[in-house]
């Protein structure tokens, strides 16, 4: 399994943070940020030809991160 690049991991963490903020305080700026981050995560070069393990590792990293 290839290691997840730091920029992709950071974008995913920002996406989750923006999503949580949007649930509490809806705003156009947060929706735009979420759309931008969604595109950044979805079209990251690492994701092209990804394996299921890479995707699971990325989401697993989020769940470990939010537990602290």
Buried (B, 14 or more C-beta within 10 A) or exposed (E): EEEBEEEBBEBBBBBBBBBEBBEEEEEEEBEEBBEBBBEBBEEBEBEEEBEEEBEEBBEEBBEEEEEE
